[in-house]
Amino acid sequence: MLFRSLIDATVGAFVVLGALKIRKSRVEAYRLFKKAMLIDIFLGQIFIFYTSPVLALAGLVVKITILETLNYMISQEIYREAKSK
């Protein structure tokens, strides 16, 4: 239980850092959000699968969709920045 709380706090910290950085650099903010999702998927989902596999599978699908959306957003921002230079 303590490990899960530590993971949640780490994920939350990355999300807050990303939210604070979004005005300065969208790419960096999106990368922080991506790191938060990866930590949650690879470390946090373990505990959810242990307690409720069916709900965990649905959550994993949602998280992977968010992760792919972030990948797309990062690539679009990089393209936009390169185009404007």
PEURHU-V312785 format. One record per backbone hydrogen bond with DSSP energy under -0.5 kcal/mol. CO is the residue of the C=O (numbers start at 0). NH is the residue of the N-H. If there is no record, write none. Layout:
<<CO NH> <CO NH>>
This chain:
<<0 4> <1 5> <2 6> <3 7> <4 8> <5 9> <6 10> <7 11> <8 12> <9 13> <10 14> <11 15> <12 16> <13 17> <14 18> <15 19> <16 20> <17 21> <20 23> <20 24> <24 28> <25 29> <26 30> <27 31> <28 32> <29 33> <30 34> <31 35> <32 36> <33 37> <34 38> <35 39> <36 40> <37 41> <38 42> <38 43> <39 44> <42 46> <43 46> <43 47> <44 48> <45 49> <46 50> <47 51> <51 55> <52 56> <53 57> <54 58> <55 59> <56 60> <57 61> <58 62> <59 63> <60 64> <61 65> <62 66> <63 67> <64 68> <65 69> <66 70> <67 71> <68 72> <69 73> <70 74> <71 75> <72 76> <73 77> <74 78> <75 79> <76 80> <77 81> <78 82> <79 83> <80 84> <81 84>>
